[in-house]
């Protein structure tokens, strides 16, 4: 079923390449399947198009952590703190700060 959803989203993406929401939805599907490299690639593409409020940065950080790219995860969460703060989401920024602290311990 998940593969069918991914196929649908990829078809939508071909029809609407400027719609960043499709990329975010696609990243969520890859995340469900634990296809971390695809999550990273898709979220990076999404973040190149969208002014994310923090959620995608957090997901990117987690995916990077899962594939052992700890420094990149740290960087993603730092960007997430900036985005969350800019958009008025202090609790999200605090969550990312905790994740960064956990990396250090």
Residue frames as qw, qx, qy, qz and C-alpha x, y, z in Angstrom:
[[0.000, 0.884, 0.467, 0.000, 0.00, 0.00, 0.00],
 [0.312, -0.784, 0.094, 0.529, 2.81, 2.41, 0.87],
 [0.406, -0.109, 0.590, 0.690, 4.45, 1.81, -2.51],
 [0.189, 0.650, 0.649, 0.348, 1.19, 2.73, -4.21],
 [0.174, -0.932, -0.225, 0.226, 1.04, 5.95, -2.20],
 [0.405, -0.543, 0.357, 0.643, 4.63, 6.76, -3.16],
 [0.359, 0.237, 0.684, 0.589, 3.81, 6.08, -6.82],
 [0.050, 0.844, 0.522, 0.111, 0.82, 8.44, -6.57],
 [0.280, -0.874, -0.004, 0.398, 2.92, 11.16, -5.00],
 [0.442, -0.280, 0.520, 0.675, 5.66, 10.77, -7.60],
 [0.272, 0.520, 0.666, 0.461, 3.03, 11.09, -10.35],
 [0.101, -0.937, -0.325, 0.078, 1.68, 14.24, -8.70],
 [0.436, -0.657, 0.224, 0.573, 5.22, 15.57, -8.43],
 [0.424, 0.091, 0.604, 0.669, 5.75, 15.13, -12.17],
 [0.098, 0.735, 0.572, 0.352, 2.55, 17.11, -12.83],
 [0.221, -0.948, -0.100, -0.206, 3.25, 19.79, -10.21],
 [0.754, 0.141, -0.317, 0.557, 7.01, 20.13, -9.76],
 [0.088, 0.498, -0.230, 0.831, 6.74, 23.47, -7.94],
 [0.675, -0.559, -0.135, -0.462, 4.39, 22.14, -5.24],
 [0.135, 0.483, -0.752, 0.429, 6.60, 21.62, -2.21],
 [0.682, -0.231, 0.394, -0.571, 3.74, 20.02, -0.24],
 [0.938, 0.216, -0.210, -0.170, 4.01, 16.94, -2.45],
 [0.502, 0.475, -0.623, 0.365, 7.67, 16.58, -1.50],
 [0.290, -0.396, 0.600, -0.632, 6.84, 16.82, 2.19],
 [0.873, -0.025, 0.167, -0.457, 4.14, 14.16, 1.83],
 [0.835, 0.375, -0.400, 0.037, 6.56, 11.96, -0.09],
 [0.189, 0.503, -0.679, 0.500, 9.17, 12.34, 2.66],
 [0.594, -0.273, 0.465, -0.598, 6.59, 11.23, 5.23],
 [0.952, 0.152, -0.070, -0.254, 5.87, 8.10, 3.21],
 [0.637, 0.460, -0.551, 0.282, 9.57, 7.29, 2.97],
 [0.165, -0.485, 0.605, -0.610, 9.84, 7.90, 6.70],
 [0.839, -0.141, 0.218, -0.478, 7.09, 5.35, 7.40],
 [0.952, 0.257, -0.165, 0.014, 9.11, 2.80, 5.42],
 [0.627, -0.668, 0.275, 0.293, 12.34, 3.81, 7.20],
 [0.728, 0.449, 0.204, 0.476, 13.94, 4.63, 3.86],
 [0.381, -0.772, -0.097, 0.499, 16.22, 7.19, 5.50],
 [0.385, -0.161, 0.414, 0.809, 18.33, 8.12, 2.48],
 [0.065, 0.536, 0.631, 0.557, 15.17, 8.88, 0.50],
 [0.290, -0.848, -0.408, 0.172, 13.84, 10.91, 3.44],
 [0.424, -0.552, 0.113, 0.709, 17.05, 12.96, 3.48],
 [0.274, 0.095, 0.553, 0.781, 17.05, 13.56, -0.27],
 [0.058, -0.662, -0.643, -0.381, 13.37, 14.45, -0.41],
 [0.337, -0.837, -0.319, 0.290, 13.44, 16.76, 2.62],
 [0.399, -0.382, 0.223, 0.803, 16.50, 18.57, 1.29],
 [0.134, 0.318, 0.600, 0.721, 14.64, 19.17, -1.96],
 [0.228, -0.784, -0.571, -0.092, 11.55, 20.30, -0.03],
 [0.420, -0.725, -0.155, 0.523, 13.61, 22.69, 2.10],
 [0.353, -0.088, 0.380, 0.850, 15.10, 24.17, -1.05],
 [0.050, -0.456, -0.592, -0.662, 11.59, 25.20, -2.12],
 [0.442, -0.724, -0.473, -0.240, 9.72, 25.94, 1.11],
 [0.031, -0.543, 0.436, -0.717, 10.11, 28.25, 4.08],
 [0.653, -0.295, -0.697, 0.019, 9.63, 25.48, 6.60],
 [0.407, -0.766, 0.083, -0.490, 8.61, 26.40, 10.13],
 [0.276, -0.592, 0.704, -0.278, 10.79, 23.70, 11.70],
 [0.892, -0.024, 0.353, -0.283, 9.03, 20.37, 11.30],
 [0.863, 0.483, -0.137, 0.061, 10.93, 19.30, 8.19],
 [0.192, 0.720, -0.576, 0.336, 14.23, 20.34, 9.77],
 [0.582, -0.406, 0.595, -0.378, 13.47, 18.10, 12.75],
 [0.943, 0.192, 0.229, -0.148, 12.58, 15.18, 10.52],
 [0.634, 0.676, -0.338, 0.164, 15.70, 15.74, 8.44],
 [0.125, -0.668, 0.640, -0.358, 17.82, 15.72, 11.59],
 [0.779, -0.193, 0.519, -0.294, 16.28, 12.46, 12.77],
 [0.907, 0.418, 0.030, -0.031, 16.78, 10.81, 9.36],
 [0.402, 0.736, -0.479, 0.259, 20.40, 11.96, 9.26],
 [0.413, -0.535, 0.643, -0.361, 20.93, 10.61, 12.77],
 [0.916, 0.042, 0.322, -0.234, 19.46, 7.26, 11.72],
 [0.860, 0.475, -0.075, 0.172, 22.03, 6.90, 8.95],
 [0.789, -0.323, -0.058, 0.519, 24.89, 7.94, 11.22],
 [0.376, 0.515, 0.087, 0.765, 25.44, 11.45, 9.88],
 [0.425, -0.636, -0.495, 0.413, 25.56, 13.05, 13.33],
 [0.248, -0.307, 0.032, 0.918, 27.20, 16.34, 12.38],
 [0.116, -0.227, -0.551, -0.795, 24.66, 16.83, 9.61],
 [0.373, -0.611, -0.696, -0.052, 21.85, 16.03, 12.06],
 [0.365, -0.522, -0.299, 0.710, 23.22, 18.68, 14.41],
 [0.094, -0.096, 0.297, 0.945, 23.28, 21.18, 11.55],
 [0.235, -0.424, -0.692, -0.536, 19.69, 20.33, 10.53],
 [0.406, -0.660, -0.599, 0.204, 18.43, 20.79, 14.08],
 [0.290, -0.387, -0.086, 0.871, 20.30, 24.09, 14.36],
 [0.081, -0.121, -0.477, -0.867, 18.53, 25.25, 11.20],
 [0.359, -0.531, -0.739, -0.210, 15.30, 23.96, 12.73],
 [0.349, -0.554, -0.435, 0.618, 15.87, 26.08, 15.83],
 [0.094, -0.198, 0.178, 0.959, 16.33, 29.15, 13.63],
 [0.233, -0.269, -0.653, -0.668, 13.20, 28.36, 11.59],
 [0.397, -0.566, -0.719, 0.068, 11.06, 27.55, 14.63],
 [0.287, -0.483, -0.290, 0.775, 12.17, 30.71, 16.40],
 [0.008, -0.061, 0.352, 0.934, 11.55, 32.84, 13.31],
 [0.374, -0.312, -0.642, -0.592, 8.02, 31.42, 13.01],
 [0.444, -0.426, 0.267, -0.742, 7.15, 31.69, 16.69],
 [0.910, -0.156, -0.343, -0.174, 7.43, 28.03, 17.74],
 [0.120, -0.720, 0.590, -0.345, 9.52, 28.15, 20.93],
 [0.813, -0.258, 0.473, -0.222, 8.59, 24.66, 22.10],
 [0.907, 0.409, 0.026, 0.098, 9.79, 23.18, 18.81],
 [0.323, 0.777, -0.423, 0.337, 13.04, 25.14, 19.09],
 [0.473, -0.582, 0.565, -0.344, 13.47, 23.80, 22.64],
 [0.958, 0.039, 0.263, -0.104, 12.89, 20.24, 21.41],
 [0.754, 0.583, -0.175, 0.246, 15.66, 20.62, 18.84],
 [0.032, -0.771, 0.504, -0.388, 17.97, 22.10, 21.48],
 [0.758, -0.365, 0.478, -0.253, 17.38, 18.99, 23.62],
 [0.946, 0.303, 0.096, 0.057, 18.16, 16.72, 20.68],
 [0.461, 0.738, -0.353, 0.345, 21.43, 18.58, 20.11],
 [0.365, -0.654, 0.542, -0.381, 22.30, 18.28, 23.80],
 [0.927, -0.103, 0.325, -0.158, 21.58, 14.55, 23.65],
 [0.805, 0.540, -0.170, 0.177, 24.08, 14.23, 20.79],
 [0.143, 0.754, -0.492, 0.412, 26.77, 15.68, 23.01],
 [0.578, -0.492, 0.530, -0.377, 26.20, 13.20, 25.83]]
